[in-house]
Amino acid sequence: MEVSSLTTVHSFRVDWDQKLERFVGTIPGVESLMIAGKYPSVVMTELVRAAWLLKAIEILDEVLERRA
């Protein structure tokens, strides 16, 4: 399942992992991020939180670059 939002540049992907026997969520383009969970809704919630954190980091980087 892949979900995109108009309010973010990220898309979210949630798949069932046979080995882990868990749902695994990723944000395509962010290779270091993987969220595993028993329920897809929990994984999706955590992916949205991660996307907000990525956006906050991006904003902070822009602020710091302007100050330099």
Buried (B, 14 or more C-beta within 10 A) or exposed (E): EEEEEEEBEBBBBBEEEEEEEBBBBBBEEEEEBBBBBEEBEBBBBBBBEBBEEBBEEEEEEEEEEEEE
